[in-house]
């Protein structure tokens, strides 16, 4: 190497494709790890299903339900289920909780279509569902693709009926129809954001009329008859239901080389799965380790299952109280990785990114110092000291990582749970996986990055 090349090697901050430096054994480990990740994506298409799947895996690995007032010792493993839509997993450390805990927080909700409270109607002898989209979506992407229905009917007798229709090959699917090109001359003049309007996201659910009667709305009547036979529900039970339409496609490998993963819901289950699998491997940590899989991030983390609530504050308070400690002090001394995705650089749409501060697929896990929009609105902006601490952790463990922003200053922006955790006095920075086609019905990630995310969270919590 020349003198200038040596200096560049020492002084320049150079991003490198992680697959070039990784050995075959590490890449094989990443491939094996991602087989479990793909299975998780298929089993957990909603926040309820993600909590159910996560708790099942935790119980298989020795976790038990947290009992308030019980004294737990170092090495004990517990979980807290918050209304079936948020869950926390804890491995008690050797140090008192009051000295601070290590937290990873990922969200398990994803953009989707929710049914309205009174969704079922008939028009032109076809039955349809009215929907209200959840989170930031490009509405036109949700037309003319097979959809599956997931969720629950909560009945007035206290029972809950779980619903999942459209995932199996022999099950029916649902669809939002779009205009044919021959008749869409007026539609295509609309702005792209209005190519399909919110009130046009109507889902086709049937066409067969109830034949043993005369009158109107016979297709709707037949649909209600089928639902009543299967779930014991009536139309009024939609008022207390949580039913979501999600893409029916399964996760799969992408590319001739199978180096990528395509699936719905990778924002943010691509970080939730590493957080979960990492804490399942933690044994006798020095600091208590906590992994939170949370709901409602896509709509601002509001509500009692989102992290804008006091769920985390009460959780840490309960853990500290079992040792006679102070929960407020515990939070002030805690560290957190807000495990959320960043937008990967797309070769087709490079102009929305600032290349020096963009994240790239296969360049490892992304550390995002701040998110927000324009003038950093709505972000916690991690301190330099804490970012340095995370850098040192990743470098010591030999984890491939990069930094990134969410687009150009006046174009980009986005939010995570980081600011809500920071508001409690916790040191927090975003760390996650770069994603292509984020918030679409089919997102793309790199297996190498997913594996680096898992390794980073394991190092942090153990």
C-alpha positions as CSV (number, residue, x, y, z in Angstrom):
1,X,0.0,0.0,0.0
2,X,1.1,3.5,-0.7
3,X,1.5,6.1,2.1
4,X,-1.8,7.8,1.1
5,X,-3.6,4.4,0.9
6,X,-2.4,3.6,4.4
7,X,-3.6,7.0,5.7
8,X,-7.0,6.5,4.0
9,X,-7.4,3.1,5.5
10,X,-6.7,4.6,9.0
11,X,-8.4,8.0,8.7
12,X,-11.3,7.6,6.3
13,X,-14.8,6.4,7.3
14,X,-15.4,3.8,4.6
15,X,-18.6,1.8,4.1
16,X,-18.0,-1.7,2.7
17,X,-20.2,-4.5,1.5
18,X,-20.3,-7.0,4.4
19,X,-20.7,-10.0,2.2
20,X,-17.2,-9.4,0.6
21,X,-15.4,-9.6,3.9
22,X,-17.6,-12.3,5.5
23,X,-16.5,-15.9,5.3
24,X,-18.6,-18.7,3.9
25,X,-19.3,-20.0,7.4
26,X,-20.8,-16.7,8.6
27,X,-22.9,-16.4,5.4
28,X,-24.2,-19.9,6.0
29,X,-25.1,-19.0,9.6
30,X,-27.0,-16.0,8.3
31,X,-28.9,-18.1,5.8
32,X,-29.8,-20.6,8.5
33,X,-30.9,-17.9,10.9
34,X,-33.1,-16.3,8.3
35,X,-35.1,-19.6,7.7
36,X,-36.5,-19.1,11.2
37,X,-37.1,-15.4,10.5
38,X,-39.1,-16.3,7.3
39,X,-41.2,-18.8,9.3
40,X,-41.9,-16.1,11.9
41,X,-43.1,-13.7,9.2
42,X,-45.5,-16.2,7.9
43,X,-46.9,-17.0,11.4
44,X,-47.1,-13.5,12.7
45,X,-48.8,-11.2,10.2
46,X,-50.5,-9.1,12.9
47,X,-49.4,-7.7,16.2
48,X,-51.7,-10.2,18.0
49,X,-50.1,-13.1,16.2
50,X,-46.6,-11.8,16.8
51,X,-47.2,-11.7,20.5
52,X,-48.7,-15.2,20.5
53,X,-45.8,-16.6,18.5
54,X,-43.2,-14.8,20.6
55,X,-44.6,-16.0,23.9
56,X,-44.8,-19.5,22.6
57,X,-41.1,-19.4,21.7
58,X,-40.3,-17.8,25.1
59,X,-42.1,-20.5,27.1
60,X,-40.2,-23.1,25.2
61,X,-37.0,-21.4,26.3
62,X,-37.9,-21.3,30.0
63,X,-39.7,-18.0,30.3
64,X,-42.7,-17.8,32.6
65,X,-45.4,-15.2,33.1
66,X,-44.4,-12.3,35.4
67,X,-46.1,-12.3,38.8
68,X,-46.3,-9.0,40.5
69,X,-44.8,-8.9,44.0
70,X,-42.7,-12.1,43.4
71,X,-39.0,-11.7,44.1
72,X,-37.0,-12.9,41.1
73,X,-33.3,-13.7,41.2
74,X,-30.5,-13.3,38.7
75,X,-31.0,-15.5,35.7
76,X,-34.8,-15.8,36.0
77,X,-36.7,-15.3,32.8
78,X,-40.2,-13.8,32.7
79,X,-42.5,-12.2,30.2
80,X,-45.4,-9.6,30.4
81,X,-48.3,-9.8,28.0
82,X,-50.0,-6.5,27.6
83,X,-53.5,-7.1,26.2
84,X,-52.3,-9.6,23.6
85,X,-50.7,-6.9,21.4
86,X,-47.5,-5.9,23.2
87,X,-45.1,-8.1,25.1
88,X,-41.9,-7.7,27.1
89,X,-39.3,-10.4,27.8
90,X,-37.0,-10.0,30.8
91,X,-33.8,-11.8,31.9
92,X,-33.0,-10.7,35.5
93,X,-29.4,-9.5,35.8
94,X,-26.8,-9.8,38.5
95,X,-26.8,-6.1,39.2
96,X,-29.8,-4.4,40.9
97,X,-32.4,-3.2,38.5
98,X,-32.0,0.3,40.0
99,X,-28.5,0.5,38.5
100,X,-30.2,0.4,35.0
101,X,-31.3,-2.2,32.5
102,X,-30.5,-2.9,28.8
103,X,-33.6,-2.5,26.6
104,X,-34.3,-3.4,23.0
105,X,-37.6,-2.2,21.7
106,X,-39.1,-3.1,18.3
107,X,-42.6,-2.8,17.0
108,X,-44.7,-5.6,15.6
109,X,-47.5,-3.6,14.0
110,X,-47.3,-3.0,10.2
111,X,-49.2,-0.9,7.7
112,X,-52.4,-2.7,6.7
113,X,-56.1,-2.3,6.0
114,X,-58.5,-2.4,9.0
115,X,-62.2,-3.1,8.6
116,X,-64.5,-0.3,9.6
117,X,-66.8,-0.9,12.6
118,X,-69.7,-1.4,10.1
119,X,-67.9,-2.9,7.1
120,X,-70.1,-5.3,5.2
121,X,-72.3,-4.0,2.4
122,X,-73.8,-5.1,-0.9
123,X,-73.7,-3.2,-4.2
124,X,-74.6,-4.6,-7.6
125,X,-75.1,-8.0,-6.1
126,X,-71.6,-8.2,-4.8
127,X,-70.6,-8.2,-1.1
128,X,-67.7,-5.9,0.0
129,X,-65.9,-4.7,3.1
130,X,-65.3,-1.0,3.8
131,X,-61.7,-0.5,5.2
132,X,-59.7,2.2,6.9
133,X,-56.0,2.0,6.2
134,X,-53.6,1.8,9.1
135,X,-50.3,3.6,9.0
136,X,-48.6,5.2,6.0
137,X,-49.3,3.4,2.7
138,X,-49.3,4.0,-1.0
139,X,-53.0,3.1,-1.5
140,X,-52.6,2.0,-5.1
141,X,-50.2,-0.8,-4.1
142,X,-53.0,-2.6,-2.3
143,X,-55.3,-3.2,-5.3
144,X,-55.4,-6.3,-7.4
145,X,-53.4,-8.5,-5.0
146,X,-54.6,-11.4,-2.9
147,X,-55.4,-10.5,0.6
148,X,-56.0,-12.5,3.8
149,X,-58.2,-11.6,6.7
150,X,-56.8,-11.8,10.3
151,X,-58.0,-10.8,13.7
152,X,-60.7,-11.4,16.3
153,X,-64.4,-11.0,17.0
154,X,-64.8,-10.1,20.7
155,X,-68.4,-11.2,21.7
156,X,-70.6,-9.8,24.4
157,X,-70.5,-13.0,26.3
158,X,-66.8,-12.5,26.9
159,X,-65.6,-15.0,24.3
160,X,-63.1,-14.2,21.6
161,X,-63.2,-15.8,18.2
162,X,-59.8,-15.8,16.3
163,X,-60.0,-15.3,12.5
164,X,-57.5,-16.3,9.9
165,X,-58.7,-16.8,6.3
166,X,-56.6,-16.7,3.2
167,X,-53.2,-18.0,4.3
168,X,-53.6,-21.7,3.3
169,X,-53.6,-22.8,-0.3
170,X,-57.1,-24.2,-0.1
171,X,-58.6,-21.1,1.6
172,X,-60.3,-18.3,-0.3
173,X,-58.5,-14.9,-0.7
174,X,-59.9,-11.4,-0.9
175,X,-59.2,-8.6,-3.3
176,X,-59.6,-4.8,-4.0
177,X,-60.4,-4.4,-7.6
178,X,-59.0,-1.6,-9.8
179,X,-60.1,0.0,-13.1
180,X,-58.9,-1.5,-16.3
181,X,-56.5,0.7,-18.4
182,X,-59.1,1.0,-21.2
183,X,-61.5,2.9,-18.9
184,X,-59.1,4.8,-16.6
185,X,-58.3,7.8,-18.6
186,X,-59.8,10.1,-15.9
187,X,-58.3,8.1,-13.0
188,X,-54.8,8.3,-14.3
189,X,-55.0,12.1,-14.3
190,X,-55.3,12.1,-10.5
191,X,-52.2,12.7,-8.4
192,X,-50.4,9.5,-7.6
193,X,-51.5,9.8,-3.9
194,X,-55.1,9.8,-5.1
195,X,-54.9,7.2,-7.8
196,X,-56.8,5.1,-5.3
197,X,-58.7,7.0,-2.7
198,X,-59.2,5.8,0.9
199,X,-62.9,5.2,0.4
200,X,-62.1,3.2,-2.8
201,X,-60.2,0.5,-0.8
202,X,-63.3,-1.7,-0.8
203,X,-62.6,-5.4,-0.5
204,X,-64.6,-8.0,-2.6
205,X,-65.7,-10.8,-0.3
206,X,-68.5,-12.6,-2.2
207,X,-71.1,-12.8,-4.9
208,X,-73.4,-15.8,-4.2
209,X,-76.9,-14.8,-3.1
210,X,-78.9,-16.6,-0.4
211,X,-81.3,-18.5,-2.7
212,X,-84.0,-19.6,-0.3
213,X,-85.6,-16.2,0.1
214,X,-86.6,-13.1,-1.9
215,X,-85.6,-9.6,-1.2
216,X,-82.6,-7.3,-1.2
217,X,-79.0,-7.8,0.0
218,X,-79.1,-11.5,-0.5
219,X,-75.4,-11.7,-1.1
220,X,-74.7,-9.9,2.1
221,X,-77.1,-12.2,3.9
222,X,-75.3,-15.3,2.6
223,X,-71.9,-13.9,3.8
224,X,-73.4,-13.3,7.3
225,X,-74.9,-16.8,7.3
226,X,-71.4,-18.3,6.5
227,X,-69.8,-16.2,9.2
228,X,-72.5,-17.1,11.7
229,X,-72.0,-20.8,11.0
230,X,-68.2,-20.6,11.3
231,X,-67.8,-18.1,14.2
232,X,-71.2,-17.7,15.7
233,X,-71.3,-13.9,14.9
234,X,-73.9,-11.5,13.6
235,X,-73.4,-8.2,11.9
236,X,-73.5,-6.3,15.2
237,X,-70.4,-8.3,16.3
238,X,-68.3,-6.3,13.8
239,X,-68.6,-3.4,16.2
240,X,-66.4,-5.1,18.7
241,X,-64.0,-6.8,16.2
242,X,-60.4,-6.1,15.3
243,X,-60.1,-7.5,11.7
244,X,-57.2,-6.7,9.5
245,X,-56.5,-7.3,5.8
246,X,-52.9,-8.2,5.0
247,X,-51.2,-9.6,1.8
248,X,-51.7,-13.3,1.5
249,X,-48.3,-13.9,0.0
250,X,-45.7,-15.9,2.0
251,X,-42.1,-14.8,2.7
252,X,-39.6,-16.0,0.3
253,X,-36.0,-15.7,-1.0
254,X,-35.3,-13.1,-3.6
255,X,-32.7,-13.2,-6.3
256,X,-30.8,-15.9,-8.2
257,X,-28.3,-16.0,-5.3
258,X,-31.1,-16.2,-2.6
259,X,-29.3,-13.4,-0.6
260,X,-32.5,-11.3,0.0
261,X,-35.8,-11.8,1.7
262,X,-39.2,-10.6,0.3
263,X,-42.2,-10.4,2.6
264,X,-45.0,-8.3,4.0
265,X,-44.5,-6.8,7.5
266,X,-40.7,-6.6,7.6
267,X,-41.1,-3.1,9.0
268,X,-40.6,-3.8,11.8
269,X,-40.7,-7.6,12.4
270,X,-37.2,-7.7,10.8
271,X,-36.0,-6.1,14.0
272,X,-38.6,-7.7,16.3
273,X,-37.4,-11.2,15.5
274,X,-33.7,-10.5,16.2
275,X,-34.7,-8.8,19.5
276,X,-36.8,-11.9,20.5
277,X,-34.3,-14.5,19.4
278,X,-31.4,-12.6,21.1
279,X,-33.1,-12.4,24.5
280,X,-34.0,-16.1,24.3
281,X,-30.3,-16.8,24.3
282,X,-29.3,-14.4,27.1
283,X,-28.1,-16.2,30.3
284,X,-27.2,-14.5,33.6
285,X,-26.5,-11.0,32.2
286,X,-24.7,-8.5,34.4
287,X,-27.5,-5.9,33.7
288,X,-31.1,-7.0,33.5
289,X,-32.0,-7.5,29.8
290,X,-35.4,-6.4,28.5
291,X,-36.8,-6.9,25.0
292,X,-40.1,-5.2,24.2
293,X,-42.3,-6.0,21.1
294,X,-44.7,-3.2,20.9
295,X,-47.9,-2.2,19.1
296,X,-49.2,1.1,17.5
297,X,-45.8,2.5,16.3
298,X,-47.2,3.0,12.8
299,X,-49.8,5.4,14.1
300,X,-47.7,7.3,16.6
301,X,-47.3,4.7,19.4
302,X,-50.6,6.0,21.0
303,X,-52.9,3.9,23.2
304,X,-52.3,1.5,26.1
305,X,-50.4,-1.0,23.9
306,X,-48.1,1.7,22.4
307,X,-44.9,3.0,23.9
308,X,-46.2,6.5,24.3
309,X,-48.1,5.0,27.2
310,X,-46.6,4.2,30.6
311,X,-46.1,0.5,29.9
312,X,-42.3,0.6,29.9
313,X,-42.3,3.0,32.9
314,X,-44.5,0.7,34.9
315,X,-42.6,-2.4,33.8
316,X,-39.2,-1.1,34.9
317,X,-40.9,0.2,38.1
318,X,-42.3,-3.2,38.9
319,X,-38.9,-4.9,38.3
320,X,-37.1,-2.3,40.5
321,X,-39.8,-2.6,43.2
322,X,-39.3,-6.3,43.6
323,X,-35.8,-5.6,44.8
324,X,-36.8,-2.6,46.9
325,X,-35.3,-0.2,44.3
326,X,-36.5,3.0,42.6
327,X,-38.0,2.7,39.1
328,X,-37.2,6.3,38.1
329,X,-33.6,5.9,39.0
330,X,-33.5,2.6,37.0
331,X,-34.9,4.4,33.9
332,X,-32.4,7.2,34.1
333,X,-29.5,4.7,34.3
334,X,-30.8,2.5,31.5
335,X,-29.7,2.0,27.9
336,X,-31.8,1.2,24.9
337,X,-31.6,0.2,21.2
338,X,-34.7,1.3,19.5
339,X,-34.8,-1.5,17.0
340,X,-36.4,0.0,13.9
341,X,-35.7,-0.1,10.2
342,X,-34.1,2.5,7.9
343,X,-34.7,3.1,4.2
344,X,-32.1,1.3,2.1
345,X,-30.6,3.0,-1.0
346,X,-32.7,1.9,-4.0
347,X,-30.7,1.9,-7.3
348,X,-33.8,3.1,-9.2
349,X,-34.7,6.0,-6.8
350,X,-31.3,7.3,-5.7
351,X,-32.3,11.0,-5.9
352,X,-34.3,10.9,-2.7
353,X,-31.2,9.9,-0.6
354,X,-28.0,11.7,0.3
355,X,-25.5,9.0,-0.6
356,X,-22.9,9.8,2.1
357,X,-25.5,9.3,4.8
358,X,-27.7,6.6,3.3
359,X,-27.8,3.0,4.3
360,X,-27.2,0.1,1.8
361,X,-28.3,-3.5,1.7
362,X,-25.6,-5.9,2.8
363,X,-23.6,-3.2,4.6
364,X,-24.7,-4.4,8.0
365,X,-27.0,-3.2,10.7
366,X,-27.8,0.6,10.6
367,X,-27.2,3.0,13.5
368,X,-29.6,5.9,13.0
369,X,-28.6,8.8,15.3
370,X,-31.9,10.7,14.7
371,X,-35.0,10.3,12.6
372,X,-37.7,12.9,12.5
373,X,-38.5,15.2,9.6
374,X,-36.9,18.3,8.0
375,X,-35.5,20.1,11.1
376,X,-35.3,16.8,13.1
377,X,-38.9,17.3,14.2
378,X,-40.1,14.3,16.3
379,X,-36.8,12.7,17.2
380,X,-34.8,12.1,20.3
381,X,-31.4,12.7,18.6
382,X,-29.0,10.3,20.5
383,X,-26.1,11.9,22.4
384,X,-22.6,11.7,21.0
385,X,-21.5,9.9,24.1
386,X,-24.1,7.1,23.7
387,X,-23.4,6.7,20.0
388,X,-19.7,6.3,20.8
389,X,-20.7,3.6,23.4
390,X,-22.7,1.7,20.8
391,X,-19.9,2.0,18.2
392,X,-17.4,0.5,20.6
393,X,-19.8,-2.4,21.4
394,X,-20.3,-3.2,17.7
395,X,-16.6,-2.9,16.9
396,X,-15.5,-5.1,19.8
397,X,-18.0,-7.8,18.7
398,X,-16.9,-7.7,15.1
399,X,-20.4,-6.8,13.9
400,X,-20.7,-5.2,10.5
401,X,-22.6,-1.9,10.8
402,X,-23.2,1.4,9.1
403,X,-25.0,4.7,9.7
404,X,-27.9,6.2,7.8
405,X,-30.5,8.9,7.6
406,X,-34.0,8.5,6.3
407,X,-33.6,10.4,3.0
408,X,-32.6,13.9,2.1
409,X,-33.1,16.7,4.6
410,X,-36.1,18.4,3.0
411,X,-37.6,15.1,1.6
412,X,-37.2,12.4,4.2
413,X,-38.4,11.8,7.7
414,X,-40.0,9.2,9.9
415,X,-40.6,8.3,13.5
416,X,-39.7,5.4,15.8
417,X,-40.4,4.6,19.5
418,X,-37.0,6.2,20.4
419,X,-38.3,9.6,21.5
420,X,-40.9,8.1,23.8
421,X,-38.3,6.0,25.5
422,X,-35.9,8.9,25.6
423,X,-38.6,11.0,27.3
424,X,-38.3,8.6,30.3
425,X,-34.7,9.6,30.8
426,X,-33.2,6.5,29.0
427,X,-30.2,6.7,26.6
428,X,-31.5,5.5,23.3
429,X,-30.4,5.3,19.7
430,X,-32.1,3.6,16.7
431,X,-30.5,0.4,15.3
432,X,-32.1,-1.8,12.7
433,X,-32.1,-3.2,9.2
434,X,-32.2,-1.3,5.8
435,X,-35.4,-2.1,3.8
436,X,-36.4,-1.6,0.2
437,X,-40.1,-0.9,-0.7
438,X,-40.8,0.0,3.0
439,X,-44.5,0.1,3.9
440,X,-45.5,-1.7,0.8
441,X,-47.3,-5.1,0.7
442,X,-44.0,-6.8,-0.1
443,X,-40.7,-5.4,1.4
444,X,-37.1,-6.5,0.7
445,X,-34.2,-7.0,3.1
446,X,-30.8,-8.6,3.0
447,X,-30.1,-11.8,5.0
448,X,-26.7,-10.6,6.0
449,X,-28.2,-7.4,7.6
450,X,-30.8,-9.4,9.4
451,X,-28.2,-11.6,11.0
452,X,-26.0,-8.6,11.9
453,X,-29.0,-7.1,13.6
454,X,-29.5,-10.2,15.7
455,X,-25.8,-10.3,16.7
456,X,-25.9,-6.6,17.7
457,X,-28.9,-7.1,19.9
458,X,-27.4,-10.3,21.5
459,X,-24.2,-8.5,22.3
460,X,-26.1,-5.5,23.8
461,X,-28.4,-7.5,26.0
462,X,-26.0,-10.2,27.2
